[in-house]
């Protein structure tokens, strides 16, 4: 999946870190069903806390937006996170005796702290485009992972997770976010972004967020 024109360029700029993230052993375990259930539940608890901060980052995107179209899409993603993605975590964990109050009270691992605070700082210190560069590895990376795992989703106990990110609904979100990023790039730094002094900084932000995503998977394997 290309998800626009900017995202493929950022993927290239991330170098080997992109494969370390999207082809991580945790991801492979989701795909073939060998991931231990305890590791998955540990990840879900941490990811629930992550998503609370991720939601705040998308709320920040609304305030950083320069147009109504940017505001609408950022607001729509915020709504989806709170009403669709987080409830998926709640449903899954509830089946294993972990209620939503326990999820919300989960103590953050340092890997989680590092990633979420990096994203929020990118948004607070920079503009809408800086924030998009920090958010993109998660949003679009999960779309890429879900799409790749989708053909064999029925053969793994993690089918619901895979279908959540590989299904048409989330793939549509990724296409929309990719287009949003392209529009934000063109409106802020022009039609030839690689020639802008800001380009290297945006690539660096994307690359750092990608490294932190890989670290999040590492954390998932060490309950």
PyMOL CGO cylinders between C-alpha atoms (Angstrom):
from pymol import cmd
from pymol.cgo import CYLINDER

trace = [
    CYLINDER, 0.00, 0.00, 0.00, 1.36, 3.40, -0.96, 0.3, 1, 1, 1, 1, 1, 1,
    CYLINDER, 1.36, 3.40, -0.96, -1.02, 5.57, 1.11, 0.3, 1, 1, 1, 1, 1, 1,
    CYLINDER, -1.02, 5.57, 1.11, -0.09, 8.66, -0.87, 0.3, 1, 1, 1, 1, 1, 1,
    CYLINDER, -0.09, 8.66, -0.87, 3.18, 10.06, -2.19, 0.3, 1, 1, 1, 1, 1, 1,
    CYLINDER, 3.18, 10.06, -2.19, 4.91, 11.32, 0.96, 0.3, 1, 1, 1, 1, 1, 1,
    CYLINDER, 4.91, 11.32, 0.96, 4.63, 8.14, 2.98, 0.3, 1, 1, 1, 1, 1, 1,
    CYLINDER, 4.63, 8.14, 2.98, 6.73, 5.98, 0.58, 0.3, 1, 1, 1, 1, 1, 1,
    CYLINDER, 6.73, 5.98, 0.58, 9.48, 8.62, 0.69, 0.3, 1, 1, 1, 1, 1, 1,
    CYLINDER, 9.48, 8.62, 0.69, 9.44, 8.64, 4.48, 0.3, 1, 1, 1, 1, 1, 1,
    CYLINDER, 9.44, 8.64, 4.48, 9.57, 4.83, 4.53, 0.3, 1, 1, 1, 1, 1, 1,
    CYLINDER, 9.57, 4.83, 4.53, 12.72, 4.94, 2.42, 0.3, 1, 1, 1, 1, 1, 1,
    CYLINDER, 12.72, 4.94, 2.42, 14.21, 7.60, 4.69, 0.3, 1, 1, 1, 1, 1, 1,
    CYLINDER, 14.21, 7.60, 4.69, 13.58, 5.32, 7.70, 0.3, 1, 1, 1, 1, 1, 1,
    CYLINDER, 13.58, 5.32, 7.70, 15.98, 2.76, 6.21, 0.3, 1, 1, 1, 1, 1, 1,
    CYLINDER, 15.98, 2.76, 6.21, 16.24, -0.63, 7.88, 0.3, 1, 1, 1, 1, 1, 1,
    CYLINDER, 16.24, -0.63, 7.88, 14.24, 0.64, 10.86, 0.3, 1, 1, 1, 1, 1, 1,
    CYLINDER, 14.24, 0.64, 10.86, 11.05, 0.25, 8.83, 0.3, 1, 1, 1, 1, 1, 1,
    CYLINDER, 11.05, 0.25, 8.83, 11.54, -3.47, 8.32, 0.3, 1, 1, 1, 1, 1, 1,
    CYLINDER, 11.54, -3.47, 8.32, 12.60, -3.87, 11.96, 0.3, 1, 1, 1, 1, 1, 1,
    CYLINDER, 12.60, -3.87, 11.96, 9.20, -2.44, 12.88, 0.3, 1, 1, 1, 1, 1, 1,
    CYLINDER, 9.20, -2.44, 12.88, 6.81, -3.92, 10.33, 0.3, 1, 1, 1, 1, 1, 1,
    CYLINDER, 6.81, -3.92, 10.33, 8.49, -7.34, 10.14, 0.3, 1, 1, 1, 1, 1, 1,
    CYLINDER, 8.49, -7.34, 10.14, 9.22, -7.66, 13.85, 0.3, 1, 1, 1, 1, 1, 1,
    CYLINDER, 9.22, -7.66, 13.85, 9.03, -11.06, 15.57, 0.3, 1, 1, 1, 1, 1, 1,
    CYLINDER, 9.03, -11.06, 15.57, 5.93, -9.86, 17.43, 0.3, 1, 1, 1, 1, 1, 1,
    CYLINDER, 5.93, -9.86, 17.43, 4.22, -9.17, 14.10, 0.3, 1, 1, 1, 1, 1, 1,
    CYLINDER, 4.22, -9.17, 14.10, 5.30, -12.55, 12.74, 0.3, 1, 1, 1, 1, 1, 1,
    CYLINDER, 5.30, -12.55, 12.74, 3.80, -14.19, 15.83, 0.3, 1, 1, 1, 1, 1, 1,
    CYLINDER, 3.80, -14.19, 15.83, 0.50, -12.43, 15.24, 0.3, 1, 1, 1, 1, 1, 1,
    CYLINDER, 0.50, -12.43, 15.24, 0.51, -13.62, 11.65, 0.3, 1, 1, 1, 1, 1, 1,
    CYLINDER, 0.51, -13.62, 11.65, 1.21, -17.29, 12.28, 0.3, 1, 1, 1, 1, 1, 1,
    CYLINDER, 1.21, -17.29, 12.28, -0.49, -17.54, 15.67, 0.3, 1, 1, 1, 1, 1, 1,
    CYLINDER, -0.49, -17.54, 15.67, 2.65, -18.44, 17.63, 0.3, 1, 1, 1, 1, 1, 1,
    CYLINDER, 2.65, -18.44, 17.63, 2.65, -15.27, 19.74, 0.3, 1, 1, 1, 1, 1, 1,
    CYLINDER, 2.65, -15.27, 19.74, 2.05, -16.26, 23.39, 0.3, 1, 1, 1, 1, 1, 1,
    CYLINDER, 2.05, -16.26, 23.39, -1.31, -15.07, 24.66, 0.3, 1, 1, 1, 1, 1, 1,
    CYLINDER, -1.31, -15.07, 24.66, 0.35, -13.52, 27.73, 0.3, 1, 1, 1, 1, 1, 1,
    CYLINDER, 0.35, -13.52, 27.73, 2.55, -11.37, 25.48, 0.3, 1, 1, 1, 1, 1, 1,
    CYLINDER, 2.55, -11.37, 25.48, -0.48, -10.28, 23.46, 0.3, 1, 1, 1, 1, 1, 1,
    CYLINDER, -0.48, -10.28, 23.46, -2.45, -9.26, 26.54, 0.3, 1, 1, 1, 1, 1, 1,
    CYLINDER, -2.45, -9.26, 26.54, 0.56, -7.39, 27.92, 0.3, 1, 1, 1, 1, 1, 1,
    CYLINDER, 0.56, -7.39, 27.92, 0.85, -5.55, 24.64, 0.3, 1, 1, 1, 1, 1, 1,
    CYLINDER, 0.85, -5.55, 24.64, -2.86, -4.73, 24.57, 0.3, 1, 1, 1, 1, 1, 1,
    CYLINDER, -2.86, -4.73, 24.57, -2.74, -3.24, 28.07, 0.3, 1, 1, 1, 1, 1, 1,
    CYLINDER, -2.74, -3.24, 28.07, 0.22, -1.06, 27.16, 0.3, 1, 1, 1, 1, 1, 1,
    CYLINDER, 0.22, -1.06, 27.16, -1.34, -0.18, 23.81, 0.3, 1, 1, 1, 1, 1, 1,
    CYLINDER, -1.34, -0.18, 23.81, -4.55, 0.90, 25.53, 0.3, 1, 1, 1, 1, 1, 1,
    CYLINDER, -4.55, 0.90, 25.53, -2.54, 3.43, 27.54, 0.3, 1, 1, 1, 1, 1, 1,
    CYLINDER, -2.54, 3.43, 27.54, -0.67, 4.37, 24.37, 0.3, 1, 1, 1, 1, 1, 1,
    CYLINDER, -0.67, 4.37, 24.37, -3.96, 5.04, 22.59, 0.3, 1, 1, 1, 1, 1, 1,
    CYLINDER, -3.96, 5.04, 22.59, -5.10, 7.44, 25.32, 0.3, 1, 1, 1, 1, 1, 1,
    CYLINDER, -5.10, 7.44, 25.32, -2.03, 9.57, 24.56, 0.3, 1, 1, 1, 1, 1, 1,
    CYLINDER, -2.03, 9.57, 24.56, -2.38, 8.96, 20.82, 0.3, 1, 1, 1, 1, 1, 1,
    CYLINDER, -2.38, 8.96, 20.82, -5.93, 10.32, 21.08, 0.3, 1, 1, 1, 1, 1, 1,
    CYLINDER, -5.93, 10.32, 21.08, -4.57, 13.42, 22.78, 0.3, 1, 1, 1, 1, 1, 1,
    CYLINDER, -4.57, 13.42, 22.78, -2.10, 13.81, 19.92, 0.3, 1, 1, 1, 1, 1, 1,
    CYLINDER, -2.10, 13.81, 19.92, -4.91, 13.72, 17.34, 0.3, 1, 1, 1, 1, 1, 1,
    CYLINDER, -4.91, 13.72, 17.34, -6.84, 16.24, 19.46, 0.3, 1, 1, 1, 1, 1, 1,
    CYLINDER, -6.84, 16.24, 19.46, -3.73, 18.40, 19.31, 0.3, 1, 1, 1, 1, 1, 1,
    CYLINDER, -3.73, 18.40, 19.31, -3.74, 17.98, 15.52, 0.3, 1, 1, 1, 1, 1, 1,
    CYLINDER, -3.74, 17.98, 15.52, -7.17, 19.64, 15.44, 0.3, 1, 1, 1, 1, 1, 1,
    CYLINDER, -7.17, 19.64, 15.44, -5.73, 22.71, 17.16, 0.3, 1, 1, 1, 1, 1, 1,
    CYLINDER, -5.73, 22.71, 17.16, -2.68, 22.73, 14.87, 0.3, 1, 1, 1, 1, 1, 1,
    CYLINDER, -2.68, 22.73, 14.87, -4.70, 22.39, 11.66, 0.3, 1, 1, 1, 1, 1, 1,
    CYLINDER, -4.70, 22.39, 11.66, -4.75, 25.17, 9.09, 0.3, 1, 1, 1, 1, 1, 1,
    CYLINDER, -4.75, 25.17, 9.09, -7.99, 24.18, 7.37, 0.3, 1, 1, 1, 1, 1, 1,
    CYLINDER, -7.99, 24.18, 7.37, -11.40, 22.72, 8.07, 0.3, 1, 1, 1, 1, 1, 1,
    CYLINDER, -11.40, 22.72, 8.07, -10.53, 19.62, 6.04, 0.3, 1, 1, 1, 1, 1, 1,
    CYLINDER, -10.53, 19.62, 6.04, -7.53, 18.96, 8.29, 0.3, 1, 1, 1, 1, 1, 1,
    CYLINDER, -7.53, 18.96, 8.29, -9.68, 19.55, 11.36, 0.3, 1, 1, 1, 1, 1, 1,
    CYLINDER, -9.68, 19.55, 11.36, -12.41, 17.20, 10.14, 0.3, 1, 1, 1, 1, 1, 1,
    CYLINDER, -12.41, 17.20, 10.14, -10.08, 14.32, 9.40, 0.3, 1, 1, 1, 1, 1, 1,
    CYLINDER, -10.08, 14.32, 9.40, -8.10, 14.70, 12.63, 0.3, 1, 1, 1, 1, 1, 1,
    CYLINDER, -8.10, 14.70, 12.63, -11.35, 14.90, 14.58, 0.3, 1, 1, 1, 1, 1, 1,
    CYLINDER, -11.35, 14.90, 14.58, -12.70, 11.84, 12.79, 0.3, 1, 1, 1, 1, 1, 1,
    CYLINDER, -12.70, 11.84, 12.79, -9.63, 9.79, 13.66, 0.3, 1, 1, 1, 1, 1, 1,
    CYLINDER, -9.63, 9.79, 13.66, -9.86, 10.92, 17.28, 0.3, 1, 1, 1, 1, 1, 1,
    CYLINDER, -9.86, 10.92, 17.28, -13.47, 9.73, 17.36, 0.3, 1, 1, 1, 1, 1, 1,
    CYLINDER, -13.47, 9.73, 17.36, -12.55, 6.37, 15.81, 0.3, 1, 1, 1, 1, 1, 1,
    CYLINDER, -12.55, 6.37, 15.81, -9.75, 5.83, 18.32, 0.3, 1, 1, 1, 1, 1, 1,
    CYLINDER, -9.75, 5.83, 18.32, -12.04, 6.40, 21.28, 0.3, 1, 1, 1, 1, 1, 1,
    CYLINDER, -12.04, 6.40, 21.28, -15.14, 4.63, 19.96, 0.3, 1, 1, 1, 1, 1, 1,
    CYLINDER, -15.14, 4.63, 19.96, -13.69, 1.78, 17.88, 0.3, 1, 1, 1, 1, 1, 1,
    CYLINDER, -13.69, 1.78, 17.88, -10.02, 0.98, 18.43, 0.3, 1, 1, 1, 1, 1, 1,
    CYLINDER, -10.02, 0.98, 18.43, -9.87, 1.30, 22.22, 0.3, 1, 1, 1, 1, 1, 1,
    CYLINDER, -9.87, 1.30, 22.22, -13.09, -0.74, 22.69, 0.3, 1, 1, 1, 1, 1, 1,
    CYLINDER, -13.09, -0.74, 22.69, -11.46, -3.56, 20.71, 0.3, 1, 1, 1, 1, 1, 1,
    CYLINDER, -11.46, -3.56, 20.71, -8.77, -3.72, 23.39, 0.3, 1, 1, 1, 1, 1, 1,
    CYLINDER, -8.77, -3.72, 23.39, -11.41, -3.63, 26.11, 0.3, 1, 1, 1, 1, 1, 1,
    CYLINDER, -11.41, -3.63, 26.11, -13.42, -6.50, 24.57, 0.3, 1, 1, 1, 1, 1, 1,
    CYLINDER, -13.42, -6.50, 24.57, -10.38, -8.69, 24.10, 0.3, 1, 1, 1, 1, 1, 1,
    CYLINDER, -10.38, -8.69, 24.10, -9.01, -8.14, 27.58, 0.3, 1, 1, 1, 1, 1, 1,
    CYLINDER, -9.01, -8.14, 27.58, -12.43, -8.52, 29.23, 0.3, 1, 1, 1, 1, 1, 1,
    CYLINDER, -12.43, -8.52, 29.23, -12.50, -12.08, 27.96, 0.3, 1, 1, 1, 1, 1, 1,
    CYLINDER, -12.50, -12.08, 27.96, -9.43, -12.71, 30.08, 0.3, 1, 1, 1, 1, 1, 1,
    CYLINDER, -9.43, -12.71, 30.08, -10.65, -11.05, 33.26, 0.3, 1, 1, 1, 1, 1, 1,
    CYLINDER, -10.65, -11.05, 33.26, -9.09, -7.61, 32.66, 0.3, 1, 1, 1, 1, 1, 1,
    CYLINDER, -9.09, -7.61, 32.66, -11.67, -4.83, 32.84, 0.3, 1, 1, 1, 1, 1, 1,
    CYLINDER, -11.67, -4.83, 32.84, -11.42, -1.30, 31.40, 0.3, 1, 1, 1, 1, 1, 1,
    CYLINDER, -11.42, -1.30, 31.40, -10.60, 0.27, 34.77, 0.3, 1, 1, 1, 1, 1, 1,
    CYLINDER, -10.60, 0.27, 34.77, -7.61, -2.05, 35.08, 0.3, 1, 1, 1, 1, 1, 1,
    CYLINDER, -7.61, -2.05, 35.08, -6.53, -1.19, 31.54, 0.3, 1, 1, 1, 1, 1, 1,
    CYLINDER, -6.53, -1.19, 31.54, -6.70, 2.54, 32.20, 0.3, 1, 1, 1, 1, 1, 1,
    CYLINDER, -6.70, 2.54, 32.20, -4.68, 2.05, 35.40, 0.3, 1, 1, 1, 1, 1, 1,
    CYLINDER, -4.68, 2.05, 35.40, -1.92, 0.11, 33.62, 0.3, 1, 1, 1, 1, 1, 1,
    CYLINDER, -1.92, 0.11, 33.62, 1.51, 1.39, 34.61, 0.3, 1, 1, 1, 1, 1, 1,
    CYLINDER, 1.51, 1.39, 34.61, 3.33, 2.60, 31.52, 0.3, 1, 1, 1, 1, 1, 1,
    CYLINDER, 3.33, 2.60, 31.52, 6.54, 0.89, 30.54, 0.3, 1, 1, 1, 1, 1, 1,
    CYLINDER, 6.54, 0.89, 30.54, 9.44, 3.19, 29.73, 0.3, 1, 1, 1, 1, 1, 1,
    CYLINDER, 9.44, 3.19, 29.73, 9.20, 2.24, 26.05, 0.3, 1, 1, 1, 1, 1, 1,
    CYLINDER, 9.20, 2.24, 26.05, 5.61, 3.46, 26.06, 0.3, 1, 1, 1, 1, 1, 1,
    CYLINDER, 5.61, 3.46, 26.06, 6.53, 6.67, 27.86, 0.3, 1, 1, 1, 1, 1, 1,
    CYLINDER, 6.53, 6.67, 27.86, 9.32, 7.38, 25.41, 0.3, 1, 1, 1, 1, 1, 1,
    CYLINDER, 9.32, 7.38, 25.41, 7.14, 6.91, 22.35, 0.3, 1, 1, 1, 1, 1, 1,
    CYLINDER, 7.14, 6.91, 22.35, 4.02, 8.75, 23.45, 0.3, 1, 1, 1, 1, 1, 1,
    CYLINDER, 4.02, 8.75, 23.45, 5.89, 11.72, 24.85, 0.3, 1, 1, 1, 1, 1, 1,
    CYLINDER, 5.89, 11.72, 24.85, 7.99, 11.96, 21.69, 0.3, 1, 1, 1, 1, 1, 1,
    CYLINDER, 7.99, 11.96, 21.69, 4.84, 12.19, 19.57, 0.3, 1, 1, 1, 1, 1, 1,
    CYLINDER, 4.84, 12.19, 19.57, 3.21, 14.78, 21.82, 0.3, 1, 1, 1, 1, 1, 1,
    CYLINDER, 3.21, 14.78, 21.82, 6.40, 16.85, 21.99, 0.3, 1, 1, 1, 1, 1, 1,
    CYLINDER, 6.40, 16.85, 21.99, 6.67, 16.80, 18.20, 0.3, 1, 1, 1, 1, 1, 1,
    CYLINDER, 6.67, 16.80, 18.20, 3.22, 18.31, 18.05, 0.3, 1, 1, 1, 1, 1, 1,
    CYLINDER, 3.22, 18.31, 18.05, 3.63, 20.85, 20.83, 0.3, 1, 1, 1, 1, 1, 1,
    CYLINDER, 3.63, 20.85, 20.83, 7.03, 22.07, 19.64, 0.3, 1, 1, 1, 1, 1, 1,
    CYLINDER, 7.03, 22.07, 19.64, 6.27, 21.96, 15.91, 0.3, 1, 1, 1, 1, 1, 1,
    CYLINDER, 6.27, 21.96, 15.91, 3.34, 22.45, 13.57, 0.3, 1, 1, 1, 1, 1, 1,
    CYLINDER, 3.34, 22.45, 13.57, 0.72, 20.16, 12.06, 0.3, 1, 1, 1, 1, 1, 1,
    CYLINDER, 0.72, 20.16, 12.06, 3.19, 18.64, 9.62, 0.3, 1, 1, 1, 1, 1, 1,
    CYLINDER, 3.19, 18.64, 9.62, 5.74, 17.82, 12.35, 0.3, 1, 1, 1, 1, 1, 1,
    CYLINDER, 5.74, 17.82, 12.35, 2.97, 16.05, 14.23, 0.3, 1, 1, 1, 1, 1, 1,
    CYLINDER, 2.97, 16.05, 14.23, 1.93, 14.09, 11.13, 0.3, 1, 1, 1, 1, 1, 1,
    CYLINDER, 1.93, 14.09, 11.13, 5.50, 12.86, 10.68, 0.3, 1, 1, 1, 1, 1, 1,
    CYLINDER, 5.50, 12.86, 10.68, 5.46, 11.57, 14.26, 0.3, 1, 1, 1, 1, 1, 1,
    CYLINDER, 5.46, 11.57, 14.26, 2.00, 9.98, 13.95, 0.3, 1, 1, 1, 1, 1, 1,
    CYLINDER, 2.00, 9.98, 13.95, 2.42, 8.40, 10.53, 0.3, 1, 1, 1, 1, 1, 1,
    CYLINDER, 2.42, 8.40, 10.53, 4.52, 5.33, 11.44, 0.3, 1, 1, 1, 1, 1, 1,
    CYLINDER, 4.52, 5.33, 11.44, 1.82, 4.08, 13.79, 0.3, 1, 1, 1, 1, 1, 1,
    CYLINDER, 1.82, 4.08, 13.79, -1.22, 4.85, 11.64, 0.3, 1, 1, 1, 1, 1, 1,
    CYLINDER, -1.22, 4.85, 11.64, 0.22, 3.76, 8.31, 0.3, 1, 1, 1, 1, 1, 1,
    CYLINDER, 0.22, 3.76, 8.31, 2.53, 1.08, 9.62, 0.3, 1, 1, 1, 1, 1, 1,
    CYLINDER, 2.53, 1.08, 9.62, -0.36, -0.77, 11.24, 0.3, 1, 1, 1, 1, 1, 1,
    CYLINDER, -0.36, -0.77, 11.24, -2.23, -0.47, 7.96, 0.3, 1, 1, 1, 1, 1, 1,
    CYLINDER, -2.23, -0.47, 7.96, 0.69, -2.00, 6.08, 0.3, 1, 1, 1, 1, 1, 1,
    CYLINDER, 0.69, -2.00, 6.08, 1.03, -4.79, 8.64, 0.3, 1, 1, 1, 1, 1, 1,
    CYLINDER, 1.03, -4.79, 8.64, -2.71, -5.51, 8.67, 0.3, 1, 1, 1, 1, 1, 1,
    CYLINDER, -2.71, -5.51, 8.67, -2.89, -5.65, 4.87, 0.3, 1, 1, 1, 1, 1, 1,
    CYLINDER, -2.89, -5.65, 4.87, 0.05, -8.05, 4.70, 0.3, 1, 1, 1, 1, 1, 1,
    CYLINDER, 0.05, -8.05, 4.70, -1.34, -10.40, 7.37, 0.3, 1, 1, 1, 1, 1, 1,
    CYLINDER, -1.34, -10.40, 7.37, -4.94, -10.24, 6.18, 0.3, 1, 1, 1, 1, 1, 1,
    CYLINDER, -4.94, -10.24, 6.18, -4.87, -13.14, 3.64, 0.3, 1, 1, 1, 1, 1, 1,
    CYLINDER, -4.87, -13.14, 3.64, -4.15, -15.66, 6.44, 0.3, 1, 1, 1, 1, 1, 1,
    CYLINDER, -4.15, -15.66, 6.44, -6.10, -13.98, 9.23, 0.3, 1, 1, 1, 1, 1, 1,
    CYLINDER, -6.10, -13.98, 9.23, -8.51, -16.89, 9.55, 0.3, 1, 1, 1, 1, 1, 1,
    CYLINDER, -8.51, -16.89, 9.55, -5.68, -19.24, 10.46, 0.3, 1, 1, 1, 1, 1, 1,
    CYLINDER, -5.68, -19.24, 10.46, -4.57, -17.40, 13.61, 0.3, 1, 1, 1, 1, 1, 1,
    CYLINDER, -4.57, -17.40, 13.61, -6.18, -16.74, 17.01, 0.3, 1, 1, 1, 1, 1, 1,
    CYLINDER, -6.18, -16.74, 17.01, -5.35, -13.07, 16.44, 0.3, 1, 1, 1, 1, 1, 1,
    CYLINDER, -5.35, -13.07, 16.44, -7.82, -12.81, 13.58, 0.3, 1, 1, 1, 1, 1, 1,
    CYLINDER, -7.82, -12.81, 13.58, -9.83, -9.95, 15.16, 0.3, 1, 1, 1, 1, 1, 1,
    CYLINDER, -9.83, -9.95, 15.16, -6.72, -7.80, 15.61, 0.3, 1, 1, 1, 1, 1, 1,
    CYLINDER, -6.72, -7.80, 15.61, -5.55, -8.45, 12.04, 0.3, 1, 1, 1, 1, 1, 1,
    CYLINDER, -5.55, -8.45, 12.04, -8.97, -7.75, 10.56, 0.3, 1, 1, 1, 1, 1, 1,
    CYLINDER, -8.97, -7.75, 10.56, -9.23, -4.52, 12.54, 0.3, 1, 1, 1, 1, 1, 1,
    CYLINDER, -9.23, -4.52, 12.54, -6.18, -3.13, 10.74, 0.3, 1, 1, 1, 1, 1, 1,
    CYLINDER, -6.18, -3.13, 10.74, -6.27, -5.07, 7.49, 0.3, 1, 1, 1, 1, 1, 1,
    CYLINDER, -6.27, -5.07, 7.49, -9.98, -4.57, 6.82, 0.3, 1, 1, 1, 1, 1, 1,
    CYLINDER, -9.98, -4.57, 6.82, -11.53, -2.07, 4.45, 0.3, 1, 1, 1, 1, 1, 1,
    CYLINDER, -11.53, -2.07, 4.45, -12.44, 0.43, 7.18, 0.3, 1, 1, 1, 1, 1, 1,
    CYLINDER, -12.44, 0.43, 7.18, -8.93, 0.93, 8.52, 0.3, 1, 1, 1, 1, 1, 1,
    CYLINDER, -8.93, 0.93, 8.52, -7.39, 0.73, 5.07, 0.3, 1, 1, 1, 1, 1, 1,
    CYLINDER, -7.39, 0.73, 5.07, -9.66, 3.58, 4.07, 0.3, 1, 1, 1, 1, 1, 1,
    CYLINDER, -9.66, 3.58, 4.07, -8.42, 5.60, 7.03, 0.3, 1, 1, 1, 1, 1, 1,
    CYLINDER, -8.42, 5.60, 7.03, -4.84, 5.01, 5.90, 0.3, 1, 1, 1, 1, 1, 1,
    CYLINDER, -4.84, 5.01, 5.90, -5.61, 6.22, 2.39, 0.3, 1, 1, 1, 1, 1, 1,
    CYLINDER, -5.61, 6.22, 2.39, -7.22, 9.34, 3.85, 0.3, 1, 1, 1, 1, 1, 1,
    CYLINDER, -7.22, 9.34, 3.85, -4.29, 10.01, 6.19, 0.3, 1, 1, 1, 1, 1, 1,
    CYLINDER, -4.29, 10.01, 6.19, -1.83, 9.53, 3.34, 0.3, 1, 1, 1, 1, 1, 1,
    CYLINDER, -1.83, 9.53, 3.34, -3.73, 12.11, 1.29, 0.3, 1, 1, 1, 1, 1, 1,
    CYLINDER, -3.73, 12.11, 1.29, -3.90, 14.44, 4.29, 0.3, 1, 1, 1, 1, 1, 1,
    CYLINDER, -3.90, 14.44, 4.29, -0.12, 14.26, 4.71, 0.3, 1, 1, 1, 1, 1, 1,
    CYLINDER, -0.12, 14.26, 4.71, 0.43, 14.93, 1.01, 0.3, 1, 1, 1, 1, 1, 1,
    CYLINDER, 0.43, 14.93, 1.01, -1.80, 18.00, 1.18, 0.3, 1, 1, 1, 1, 1, 1,
    CYLINDER, -1.80, 18.00, 1.18, -0.12, 19.22, 4.38, 0.3, 1, 1, 1, 1, 1, 1,
    CYLINDER, -0.12, 19.22, 4.38, 3.31, 18.83, 2.80, 0.3, 1, 1, 1, 1, 1, 1,
    CYLINDER, 3.31, 18.83, 2.80, 2.36, 20.72, -0.36, 0.3, 1, 1, 1, 1, 1, 1,
    CYLINDER, 2.36, 20.72, -0.36, 0.60, 23.56, 1.46, 0.3, 1, 1, 1, 1, 1, 1,
    CYLINDER, 0.60, 23.56, 1.46, 3.44, 24.08, 3.92, 0.3, 1, 1, 1, 1, 1, 1,
    CYLINDER, 3.44, 24.08, 3.92, 6.68, 23.31, 2.08, 0.3, 1, 1, 1, 1, 1, 1,
    CYLINDER, 6.68, 23.31, 2.08, 5.71, 23.07, -1.60, 0.3, 1, 1, 1, 1, 1, 1,
    CYLINDER, 5.71, 23.07, -1.60, 5.39, 20.56, -4.42, 0.3, 1, 1, 1, 1, 1, 1,
    CYLINDER, 5.39, 20.56, -4.42, 9.09, 19.58, -4.26, 0.3, 1, 1, 1, 1, 1, 1,
    CYLINDER, 9.09, 19.58, -4.26, 9.44, 18.83, -0.54, 0.3, 1, 1, 1, 1, 1, 1,
    CYLINDER, 9.44, 18.83, -0.54, 12.88, 17.24, -0.76, 0.3, 1, 1, 1, 1, 1, 1,
    CYLINDER, 12.88, 17.24, -0.76, 14.30, 20.64, -1.67, 0.3, 1, 1, 1, 1, 1, 1,
    CYLINDER, 14.30, 20.64, -1.67, 12.92, 22.24, 1.49, 0.3, 1, 1, 1, 1, 1, 1,
    CYLINDER, 12.92, 22.24, 1.49, 15.19, 22.82, 4.51, 0.3, 1, 1, 1, 1, 1, 1,
    CYLINDER, 15.19, 22.82, 4.51, 12.47, 21.14, 6.59, 0.3, 1, 1, 1, 1, 1, 1,
    CYLINDER, 12.47, 21.14, 6.59, 12.52, 17.84, 4.73, 0.3, 1, 1, 1, 1, 1, 1,
    CYLINDER, 12.52, 17.84, 4.73, 15.46, 16.31, 6.61, 0.3, 1, 1, 1, 1, 1, 1,
    CYLINDER, 15.46, 16.31, 6.61, 13.86, 17.17, 9.94, 0.3, 1, 1, 1, 1, 1, 1,
    CYLINDER, 13.86, 17.17, 9.94, 10.55, 15.60, 8.96, 0.3, 1, 1, 1, 1, 1, 1,
    CYLINDER, 10.55, 15.60, 8.96, 12.32, 12.44, 7.80, 0.3, 1, 1, 1, 1, 1, 1,
    CYLINDER, 12.32, 12.44, 7.80, 14.21, 12.32, 11.07, 0.3, 1, 1, 1, 1, 1, 1,
    CYLINDER, 14.21, 12.32, 11.07, 10.99, 12.61, 13.06, 0.3, 1, 1, 1, 1, 1, 1,
    CYLINDER, 10.99, 12.61, 13.06, 9.41, 9.80, 11.05, 0.3, 1, 1, 1, 1, 1, 1,
    CYLINDER, 9.41, 9.80, 11.05, 12.51, 7.64, 11.46, 0.3, 1, 1, 1, 1, 1, 1,
    CYLINDER, 12.51, 7.64, 11.46, 12.65, 8.17, 15.23, 0.3, 1, 1, 1, 1, 1, 1,
    CYLINDER, 12.65, 8.17, 15.23, 8.96, 7.31, 15.61, 0.3, 1, 1, 1, 1, 1, 1,
    CYLINDER, 8.96, 7.31, 15.61, 9.59, 4.17, 13.56, 0.3, 1, 1, 1, 1, 1, 1,
    CYLINDER, 9.59, 4.17, 13.56, 12.41, 3.14, 15.89, 0.3, 1, 1, 1, 1, 1, 1,
    CYLINDER, 12.41, 3.14, 15.89, 10.12, 3.70, 18.87, 0.3, 1, 1, 1, 1, 1, 1,
    CYLINDER, 10.12, 3.70, 18.87, 7.47, 1.51, 17.22, 0.3, 1, 1, 1, 1, 1, 1,
    CYLINDER, 7.47, 1.51, 17.22, 9.98, -1.33, 16.95, 0.3, 1, 1, 1, 1, 1, 1,
    CYLINDER, 9.98, -1.33, 16.95, 10.84, -0.78, 20.61, 0.3, 1, 1, 1, 1, 1, 1,
    CYLINDER, 10.84, -0.78, 20.61, 7.13, -1.07, 21.45, 0.3, 1, 1, 1, 1, 1, 1,
    CYLINDER, 7.13, -1.07, 21.45, 7.07, -4.54, 19.87, 0.3, 1, 1, 1, 1, 1, 1,
    CYLINDER, 7.07, -4.54, 19.87, 10.22, -5.44, 21.82, 0.3, 1, 1, 1, 1, 1, 1,
    CYLINDER, 10.22, -5.44, 21.82, 8.37, -4.44, 24.98, 0.3, 1, 1, 1, 1, 1, 1,
    CYLINDER, 8.37, -4.44, 24.98, 5.42, -6.62, 23.97, 0.3, 1, 1, 1, 1, 1, 1,
    CYLINDER, 5.42, -6.62, 23.97, 7.67, -9.69, 23.95, 0.3, 1, 1, 1, 1, 1, 1,
    CYLINDER, 7.67, -9.69, 23.95, 8.95, -9.02, 27.48, 0.3, 1, 1, 1, 1, 1, 1,
    CYLINDER, 8.95, -9.02, 27.48, 5.94, -8.99, 29.85, 0.3, 1, 1, 1, 1, 1, 1,
]
cmd.load_cgo(trace, "trace")
